[in-house]
């Protein structure tokens, strides 16, 4: 049986740092040793996200070492997760179905470890961390469904991509070393709880907007007579 042709979805990446990031990733891909391939970088992305989760968990015992370790792991995650696809395209070694599947199932596992560690860190309440994880996973599902039904893979939302989120997390980690609490409405709250609620509201708004937009588009394109 002849295998059906596969059409790769268009990539939508419009984040703040996308133009600069693309140049840097191409620069790195051109200098990557031949012994390193995309699978190695994907593995690094997963291991570093797991490491970041463990770093958050360890921060409940030693905040300085734990939080600085998380920052190092987030940099390693950016390197592996962002460069694997660029390297495959640069070397013309694309495997679009395999790459899409592995890259995003790895992201799902890695993010679960990251948010689990954050929930155990003492710097974010589990009641905030777990809804953040759930909404992130639902937003990911929406993105993958859009990729299949519309043929557009949405990497960034409202000018934010995983790169900007990693930077915000690293900045937040450094702030935690100085001041883990902030006063709001006369009460002290964990800074990451405040940030988590803001992030949760933003992600829910992104999700509702994307679902409404894509549902309307598909309805128009497949209107019944």
Backbone as CSV, one residue per row, in Angstrom:
resi,resn,N_x,N_y,N_z,CA_x,CA_y,CA_z,C_x,C_y,C_z
1,UNK,0.848,-1.199,0.000,0.000,0.000,0.000,0.884,1.250,0.000
2,UNK,0.566,2.174,-0.898,1.365,3.395,-0.997,1.064,4.330,0.165
3,UNK,2.123,4.845,0.767,1.954,5.741,1.911,1.448,7.101,1.449
4,UNK,0.424,7.602,2.133,-0.149,8.903,1.777,0.871,10.006,2.026
5,UNK,0.844,11.007,1.160,1.761,12.138,1.308,1.415,12.919,2.562
6,UNK,2.446,13.427,3.217,2.250,14.201,4.440,2.574,15.653,4.156
7,UNK,1.661,16.548,4.526,1.873,17.974,4.335,2.136,18.623,5.682
8,UNK,3.314,19.194,5.835,3.676,19.809,7.113,2.914,21.108,7.301
9,UNK,2.450,21.341,8.530,1.683,22.548,8.835,2.584,23.780,8.832
10,UNK,2.003,24.916,8.479,2.727,26.186,8.546,2.968,26.544,10.007
11,UNK,4.144,27.072,10.297,4.514,27.433,11.657,4.237,28.917,11.884
12,UNK,3.509,29.225,12.966,3.182,30.617,13.304,3.968,31.006,14.555
13,UNK,5.071,31.740,14.347,5.930,32.157,15.449,6.101,33.663,15.363
14,UNK,5.383,34.400,16.206,5.396,35.864,16.138,5.722,36.473,17.495
15,UNK,6.524,35.782,18.291,6.838,36.279,19.627,7.788,37.468,19.564
16,UNK,7.942,38.149,20.701,8.810,39.316,20.778,10.241,38.999,20.323
17,UNK,10.771,37.860,20.752,12.172,37.535,20.516,12.391,36.651,19.295
18,UNK,11.329,36.338,18.551,11.441,35.383,17.440,12.505,35.765,16.410
19,UNK,12.569,37.022,15.915,13.581,37.339,14.895,15.014,37.144,15.402
20,UNK,15.293,37.621,16.612,16.629,37.456,17.183,16.924,35.992,17.453
21,UNK,15.938,35.281,17.995,16.133,33.879,18.332,16.433,33.057,17.091
22,UNK,15.740,33.315,15.996,15.960,32.558,14.764,17.396,32.702,14.277
23,UNK,17.929,33.931,14.323,19.311,34.163,13.890,20.296,33.403,14.775
24,UNK,20.075,33.441,16.080,20.983,32.768,17.005,20.927,31.259,16.828
25,UNK,19.734,30.716,16.604,19.602,29.265,16.432,20.281,28.802,15.148
26,UNK,20.158,29.583,14.077,20.848,29.234,12.837,22.359,29.303,13.023
27,UNK,22.825,30.288,13.783,24.259,30.415,14.074,24.758,29.186,14.846
28,UNK,23.976,28.746,15.822,24.352,27.574,16.606,24.294,26.300,15.759
29,UNK,23.267,26.181,14.912,23.139,24.987,14.075,24.324,24.850,13.134
30,UNK,24.813,25.962,12.617,25.944,25.916,11.695,27.226,25.470,12.384
31,UNK,27.299,25.595,13.690,28.513,25.262,14.440,28.358,24.010,15.299
32,UNK,27.239,23.320,15.155,27.002,22.124,15.960,27.846,20.965,15.442
33,UNK,28.565,20.258,16.316,29.374,19.108,15.876,28.524,18.069,15.145
34,UNK,29.112,17.406,14.166,28.385,16.418,13.375,27.890,15.253,14.229
35,UNK,28.566,15.003,15.345,28.180,13.885,16.216,26.902,14.169,17.001
36,UNK,26.443,15.437,17.012,25.228,15.813,17.731,24.082,15.914,16.732
37,UNK,22.985,15.213,17.011,21.832,15.298,16.121,20.602,15.802,16.878
38,UNK,19.494,15.897,16.171,18.276,16.472,16.765,17.742,15.639,17.925
39,UNK,17.869,14.308,17.841,17.400,13.462,18.941,18.169,13.749,20.226
40,UNK,19.481,13.984,20.099,20.280,14.330,21.277,19.755,15.615,21.922
41,UNK,19.431,16.596,21.078,18.960,17.875,21.607,17.574,17.748,22.227
42,UNK,16.713,16.923,21.620,15.390,16.693,22.215,15.526,16.021,23.578
43,UNK,16.448,15.050,23.668,16.704,14.397,24.953,17.219,15.377,25.991
44,UNK,18.111,16.280,25.563,18.600,17.317,26.478,17.449,18.191,26.960
45,UNK,16.529,18.533,26.049,15.384,19.351,26.438,14.547,18.684,27.506
46,UNK,14.309,17.373,27.361,13.509,16.655,28.356,14.244,16.553,29.687
47,UNK,15.502,16.134,29.646,16.267,15.957,30.889,16.416,17.276,31.644
48,UNK,16.599,18.364,30.914,16.772,19.659,31.586,15.464,20.145,32.210
49,UNK,14.312,19.821,31.585,13.038,20.203,32.196,12.783,19.388,33.458
50,UNK,13.111,18.096,33.394,13.021,17.270,34.601,13.956,17.829,35.675
51,UNK,15.162,18.222,35.255,16.114,18.819,36.188,15.586,20.095,36.812
52,UNK,14.885,20.917,36.002,14.299,22.151,36.539,13.246,21.828,37.599
53,UNK,12.433,20.798,37.340,11.446,20.389,38.337,12.101,19.924,39.621
54,UNK,13.170,19.138,39.485,13.904,18.685,40.673,14.558,19.861,41.390
55,UNK,15.018,20.849,40.612,15.612,22.040,41.217,14.610,22.809,42.053
56,UNK,13.389,22.942,41.547,12.344,23.608,42.333,12.047,22.822,43.614
57,UNK,11.976,21.516,43.484,11.735,20.694,44.682,12.870,20.881,45.684
58,UNK,14.123,20.904,45.212,15.269,21.058,46.113,15.312,22.460,46.717
59,UNK,14.737,23.441,46.009,14.729,24.816,46.529,13.968,24.927,47.837
60,UNK,13.093,23.976,48.148,12.399,24.000,49.438,13.371,23.731,50.576
61,UNK,14.541,23.156,50.263,15.580,22.877,51.259,16.712,23.895,51.203
62,UNK,17.127,24.242,49.990,18.199,25.221,49.804,17.807,26.138,48.652
63,UNK,17.168,27.263,48.946,16.650,28.128,47.873,17.717,28.621,46.903
64,UNK,18.879,28.992,47.408,19.903,29.569,46.522,20.349,28.547,45.483
65,UNK,20.798,27.387,45.941,21.271,26.359,45.002,20.124,25.883,44.114
66,UNK,18.966,25.631,44.705,17.835,25.108,43.942,17.385,26.043,42.846
67,UNK,17.193,27.319,43.163,16.671,28.260,42.180,17.693,28.597,41.100
68,UNK,18.965,28.700,41.475,20.000,28.934,40.462,20.147,27.720,39.547
69,UNK,19.989,26.523,40.111,20.033,25.308,39.300,18.868,25.289,38.302
70,UNK,17.701,25.729,38.740,16.550,25.808,37.834,16.871,26.732,36.663
71,UNK,17.465,27.879,36.937,17.813,28.814,35.859,18.761,28.162,34.855
72,UNK,19.767,27.432,35.363,20.708,26.741,34.476,19.975,25.702,33.634
73,UNK,19.040,24.990,34.232,18.283,23.964,33.509,17.361,24.590,32.460
74,UNK,16.812,25.757,32.739,15.957,26.432,31.761,16.765,26.890,30.551
75,UNK,18.006,27.325,30.783,18.883,27.680,29.659,19.192,26.433,28.825
76,UNK,19.501,25.321,29.498,19.772,24.064,28.781,18.529,23.603,28.022
77,UNK,17.356,23.800,28.616,16.116,23.413,27.944,15.891,24.249,26.692
78,UNK,16.148,25.552,26.793,16.033,26.401,25.596,16.961,25.889,24.504
79,UNK,18.193,25.580,24.861,19.178,25.123,23.885,18.698,23.852,23.190
80,UNK,18.261,22.863,23.956,17.851,21.599,23.371,16.521,21.674,22.657
81,UNK,15.528,22.271,23.307,14.167,22.274,22.779,14.023,23.189,21.574
82,UNK,14.749,24.287,21.556,14.623,25.241,20.457,15.503,24.880,19.266
83,UNK,16.618,24.204,19.533,17.593,23.952,18.475,17.345,22.650,17.729
84,UNK,16.605,21.696,18.310,16.477,20.388,17.661,15.843,20.491,16.275
85,UNK,14.736,21.224,16.160,14.102,21.383,14.855,14.924,22.213,13.896
86,UNK,15.554,23.273,14.413,16.398,24.124,13.563,17.551,23.318,12.980
87,UNK,18.158,22.460,13.797,19.277,21.652,13.318,18.827,20.683,12.228
88,UNK,17.652,20.077,12.419,17.134,19.152,11.407,16.885,19.871,10.087
89,UNK,16.313,21.062,10.153,16.059,21.814,8.915,17.365,22.298,8.293
90,UNK,18.320,22.720,9.107,19.591,23.215,8.591,20.350,22.111,7.851
91,UNK,20.293,20.896,8.384,20.998,19.771,7.762,20.141,19.018,6.750
92,UNK,18.913,19.497,6.537,17.973,18.824,5.650,17.759,17.367,6.069
93,UNK,17.551,17.186,7.363,17.314,15.855,7.935,15.958,15.830,8.644
94,UNK,14.952,16.457,8.022,13.654,16.567,8.664,12.919,15.223,8.678
95,UNK,12.249,14.998,9.780,11.284,13.904,9.903,10.034,14.529,10.529
96,UNK,9.204,15.178,9.709,8.165,16.057,10.259,7.179,15.369,11.189
97,UNK,6.720,14.157,10.852,5.754,13.484,11.726,6.427,13.022,13.013
98,UNK,7.573,12.359,12.883,8.319,11.883,14.050,8.719,13.067,14.934
99,UNK,9.270,14.101,14.304,9.738,15.255,15.072,8.614,15.953,15.805
100,UNK,7.481,16.144,15.123,6.345,16.818,15.759,5.845,16.010,16.942
101,UNK,5.684,14.700,16.739,5.147,13.857,17.806,6.095,13.820,19.007
102,UNK,7.350,13.486,18.768,8.297,13.326,19.872,8.515,14.645,20.602
103,UNK,8.684,15.726,19.846,8.970,17.017,20.467,7.855,17.429,21.416
104,UNK,6.611,17.195,21.033,5.508,17.710,21.842,5.052,16.754,22.929
105,UNK,5.258,15.468,22.742,4.983,14.568,23.871,6.048,14.764,24.944
106,UNK,7.286,15.060,24.518,8.357,15.383,25.462,8.028,16.661,26.215
107,UNK,7.501,17.664,25.511,7.109,18.920,26.169,6.051,18.676,27.244
108,UNK,5.095,17.800,26.931,4.013,17.523,27.893,4.566,16.872,29.158
109,UNK,5.432,15.867,28.992,6.040,15.222,30.160,6.915,16.208,30.930
110,UNK,7.732,16.966,30.204,8.648,17.894,30.855,7.928,18.969,31.643
111,UNK,6.877,19.537,31.064,6.121,20.578,31.755,5.445,20.025,33.005
112,UNK,4.994,18.768,32.940,4.387,18.143,34.114,5.400,18.032,35.250
113,UNK,6.623,17.615,34.936,7.679,17.562,35.948,7.986,18.954,36.490
114,UNK,8.080,19.938,35.600,8.410,21.305,36.006,7.372,21.856,36.978
115,UNK,6.091,21.736,36.624,5.041,22.286,37.473,4.881,21.469,38.751
116,UNK,5.132,20.162,38.678,5.107,19.345,39.894,6.175,19.780,40.876
117,UNK,7.394,20.043,40.357,8.457,20.530,41.223,8.140,21.885,41.812
118,UNK,7.532,22.753,41.002,7.165,24.082,41.495,6.119,23.981,42.601
119,UNK,5.193,23.036,42.458,4.163,22.852,43.483,4.759,22.356,44.793
120,UNK,5.907,21.664,44.718,6.560,21.137,45.921,7.635,22.071,46.474
121,UNK,7.863,23.196,45.792,8.968,24.073,46.167,8.684,24.920,47.393
122,UNK,7.411,25.168,47.666,7.058,26.106,48.721,6.982,27.537,48.229
123,UNK,7.339,27.769,46.948,7.284,29.112,46.376,6.022,29.345,45.568
124,UNK,5.261,28.297,45.299,3.963,28.424,44.641,3.025,27.400,45.253
125,UNK,1.818,27.801,45.549,0.841,26.890,46.135,0.424,25.839,45.107
126,UNK,0.282,24.576,45.535,-0.211,23.544,44.609,-1.551,23.911,43.987
127,UNK,-2.382,24.658,44.719,-3.688,25.051,44.192,-3.573,26.044,43.043
128,UNK,-2.400,26.647,42.853,-2.143,27.518,41.708,-1.387,26.749,40.625
129,UNK,-0.392,25.963,41.052,0.454,25.254,40.087,-0.327,24.239,39.262
130,UNK,-1.225,23.489,39.905,-1.942,22.443,39.184,-2.925,23.000,38.143
131,UNK,-3.725,24.032,38.462,-4.551,24.630,37.399,-3.714,25.202,36.253
132,UNK,-2.544,25.774,36.568,-1.663,26.255,35.507,-1.271,25.118,34.573
133,UNK,-0.924,23.969,35.148,-0.543,22.813,34.337,-1.715,22.349,33.477
134,UNK,-2.895,22.270,34.072,-4.078,21.799,33.337,-4.381,22.725,32.162
135,UNK,-4.376,24.036,32.398,-4.695,24.980,31.322,-3.615,24.946,30.250
136,UNK,-2.344,24.799,30.666,-1.261,24.678,29.679,-1.488,23.466,28.786
137,UNK,-1.848,22.333,29.378,-2.053,21.121,28.586,-3.270,21.265,27.665
138,UNK,-4.340,21.914,28.134,-5.506,22.133,27.271,-5.139,23.072,26.114
139,UNK,-4.347,24.106,26.415,-3.897,25.022,25.362,-3.040,24.278,24.342
140,UNK,-2.220,23.347,24.822,-1.415,22.524,23.910,-2.304,21.667,23.024
141,UNK,-3.331,21.060,23.618,-4.269,20.245,22.841,-4.928,21.096,21.761
142,UNK,-5.349,22.312,22.121,-5.970,23.204,21.143,-5.013,23.483,19.992
143,UNK,-3.742,23.694,20.315,-2.742,23.959,19.285,-2.577,22.765,18.349
144,UNK,-2.548,21.571,18.909,-2.363,20.373,18.083,-3.596,20.104,17.223
145,UNK,-4.799,20.350,17.767,-6.011,20.194,16.980,-6.048,21.202,15.830
146,UNK,-5.587,22.414,16.097,-5.515,23.430,15.048,-4.532,23.012,13.962
147,UNK,-3.417,22.426,14.375,-2.430,21.951,13.416,-3.056,20.934,12.464
148,UNK,-3.853,20.022,13.008,-4.468,18.970,12.190,-5.606,19.501,11.326
149,UNK,-6.471,20.327,11.902,-7.690,20.718,11.184,-7.501,21.929,10.278
150,UNK,-6.598,22.842,10.634,-6.423,24.081,9.879,-5.087,24.107,9.138
151,UNK,-4.118,23.323,9.618,-2.817,23.292,8.956,-1.895,24.399,9.395
152,UNK,-2.126,24.931,10.607,-1.264,25.984,11.158,-0.844,25.593,12.558
153,UNK,0.460,25.536,12.775,0.968,25.194,14.099,1.327,26.472,14.838
154,UNK,0.567,26.765,15.892,0.730,28.009,16.642,1.794,27.817,17.716
155,UNK,2.955,28.452,17.535,4.045,28.340,18.505,3.936,29.414,19.577
156,UNK,3.473,30.590,19.200,3.378,31.703,20.144,1.943,32.208,20.214
157,UNK,1.596,32.766,21.378,0.292,33.378,21.594,0.513,34.774,22.157
158,UNK,-0.122,35.769,21.521,-0.044,37.142,22.013,1.404,37.579,22.257
159,UNK,2.265,37.257,21.286,3.679,37.653,21.307,4.517,36.916,22.356
160,UNK,3.935,35.884,22.986,4.678,35.105,23.966,4.866,33.681,23.454
161,UNK,6.085,33.184,23.608,6.417,31.809,23.244,7.128,31.179,24.440
162,UNK,7.472,29.895,24.382,8.211,29.287,25.497,9.503,30.024,25.861
163,UNK,10.140,30.669,24.888,11.383,31.393,25.186,11.129,32.534,26.163
164,UNK,10.110,33.344,25.886,9.789,34.451,26.794,9.379,33.927,28.172
165,UNK,8.668,32.807,28.211,8.251,32.244,29.497,9.458,31.757,30.301
166,UNK,10.436,31.165,29.630,11.658,30.742,30.341,12.366,31.944,30.954
167,UNK,12.448,33.032,30.200,13.111,34.237,30.705,12.369,34.787,31.917
168,UNK,11.033,34.825,31.842,10.244,35.305,32.973,10.442,34.421,34.197
169,UNK,10.519,33.106,33.999,10.752,32.203,35.126,12.118,32.457,35.760
170,UNK,13.131,32.647,34.933,14.477,32.907,35.476,14.501,34.217,36.258
171,UNK,13.879,35.258,35.726,13.805,36.533,36.448,13.056,36.338,37.759
172,UNK,11.944,35.611,37.707,11.186,35.336,38.920,11.996,34.581,39.952
173,UNK,12.800,33.617,39.503,13.649,32.861,40.436,14.627,33.775,41.162
174,UNK,15.213,34.716,40.427,16.160,35.643,41.051,15.451,36.564,42.041
175,UNK,14.221,36.968,41.704,13.443,37.801,42.629,13.128,37.025,43.903
176,UNK,12.853,35.731,43.770,12.539,34.907,44.942,13.694,34.873,45.940
177,UNK,14.915,34.925,45.442,16.079,34.918,46.335,16.111,36.166,47.209
178,UNK,15.491,37.222,46.712,15.494,38.486,47.447,14.206,38.655,48.263
179,UNK,13.071,38.291,47.635,11.796,38.553,48.308,10.724,37.593,47.785
180,UNK,10.443,36.519,48.502,9.455,35.548,48.009,8.008,35.980,48.204
181,UNK,7.770,37.005,49.028,6.405,37.453,49.316,6.205,38.892,48.844
182,UNK,4.966,39.232,48.543,4.598,40.606,48.214,3.275,40.929,48.896
183,UNK,3.108,42.175,49.287,1.869,42.588,49.937,0.865,43.036,48.897
184,UNK,-0.352,42.543,49.004,-1.414,42.891,48.074,-2.724,42.963,48.845
185,UNK,-3.374,44.105,48.768,-4.651,44.316,49.472,-4.514,44.058,50.975
186,UNK,-3.365,44.467,51.513,-3.144,44.346,52.945,-2.751,42.961,53.415
187,UNK,-2.519,42.034,52.484,-2.108,40.676,52.867,-0.843,40.283,52.128
188,UNK,-0.078,39.386,52.753,1.124,38.870,52.115,0.796,37.631,51.292
189,UNK,1.262,37.636,50.040,1.082,36.493,49.152,2.436,36.089,48.575
190,UNK,2.581,34.818,48.266,3.757,34.371,47.533,3.790,35.065,46.173
191,UNK,4.961,35.579,45.806,5.087,36.278,44.524,4.698,35.368,43.364
192,UNK,5.118,34.094,43.437,4.795,33.173,42.353,3.306,32.820,42.332
193,UNK,2.620,32.947,43.465,1.162,32.764,43.452,0.497,33.913,42.698
194,UNK,0.975,35.132,42.953,0.435,36.292,42.233,0.705,36.155,40.738
195,UNK,1.961,35.858,40.406,2.312,35.669,38.995,1.551,34.519,38.365
196,UNK,1.345,33.448,39.152,0.616,32.291,38.637,-0.825,32.618,38.317
197,UNK,-1.474,33.398,39.174,-2.867,33.796,38.921,-2.940,34.677,37.673
198,UNK,-1.994,35.611,37.554,-1.957,36.465,36.353,-1.751,35.598,35.102
199,UNK,-0.803,34.656,35.186,-0.545,33.767,34.059,-1.751,32.903,33.728
200,UNK,-2.439,32.438,34.778,-3.611,31.593,34.569,-4.715,32.367,33.846
201,UNK,-4.949,33.601,34.284,-5.965,34.431,33.629,-5.600,34.665,32.165
202,UNK,-4.318,34.968,31.924,-3.868,35.202,30.556,-4.015,33.968,29.677
203,UNK,-3.646,32.799,30.203,-3.734,31.566,29.420,-5.177,31.179,29.135
204,UNK,-6.069,31.381,30.111,-7.494,31.095,29.888,-8.043,32.028,28.801
205,UNK,-7.632,33.307,28.843,-8.078,34.251,27.809,-7.553,33.835,26.438
206,UNK,-6.278,33.408,26.371,-5.719,32.919,25.104,-6.496,31.719,24.588
207,UNK,-6.818,30.802,25.499,-7.533,29.584,25.129,-8.923,29.901,24.583
208,UNK,-9.673,30.738,25.301,-11.028,31.090,24.866,-10.982,31.793,23.507
209,UNK,-10.018,32.707,23.340,-9.893,33.432,22.079,-9.576,32.487,20.926
210,UNK,-8.635,31.570,21.146,-8.238,30.643,20.086,-9.383,29.694,19.727
211,UNK,-10.063,29.167,20.747,-11.168,28.237,20.493,-12.282,28.933,19.714
212,UNK,-12.647,30.147,20.127,-13.713,30.882,19.439,-13.316,31.181,17.992
213,UNK,-12.087,31.622,17.794,-11.623,31.992,16.450,-11.566,30.779,15.519
214,UNK,-10.998,29.701,16.008,-10.827,28.518,15.151,-12.146,27.783,14.923
215,UNK,-13.034,27.773,15.926,-14.356,27.171,15.729,-15.128,27.928,14.651
216,UNK,-15.097,29.265,14.717,-15.792,30.084,13.722,-15.192,29.860,12.332
217,UNK,-13.859,29.774,12.247,-13.214,29.558,10.953,-13.609,28.219,10.348
218,UNK,-13.590,27.171,11.158,-13.951,25.842,10.656,-15.428,25.764,10.290
219,UNK,-16.263,26.445,11.054,-17.696,26.477,10.737,-17.921,27.127,9.377
220,UNK,-17.245,28.244,9.126,-17.380,28.929,7.832,-16.876,28.064,6.678
221,UNK,-15.763,27.389,6.894,-15.160,26.590,5.834,-15.930,25.302,5.554
222,UNK,-16.713,24.826,6.534,-17.470,23.604,6.329,-18.968,23.829,6.589
223,UNK,-19.444,24.994,6.136,-20.854,25.321,6.327,-21.720,24.344,5.535
224,UNK,-22.730,23.831,6.184,-23.645,22.892,5.515,-24.639,23.646,4.643
225,UNK,-25.027,23.056,3.504,-25.978,23.734,2.622,-27.369,23.797,3.255
